[in-house]
Amino acid sequence: MRLTAGLSGARRGECWTYENEIIPIPTGLAGAGASLVWRLIAARARYLHCWMVTYLRRVPMPGEVDKMAKRGPELPRR
């Protein structure tokens, strides 16, 4: 949509959202391209974060889980 607004040559680009808000969109090709690149980078960073949390987080072994269940949660000392 942003690229279409940039190619249309309109002086002012606006977008209506489902909440009936008007959001300005860049009308130049440079602004539309930069916005597209930024969204791609942000999406890749989000995916990388989810992957790291899923595969690199330490999971306790079954024996450790049993010990934790018997002891209960460790509370800080006062």
Secondary structure, DSSP 8 states (H G I E B T S, - for coil): -HHHHHHHT-SSEEEE-TTS-EEEE--SHHHHHHHHHHHHHHHHHHHHHHHHHHHHS----HHHHHHHHHH-------
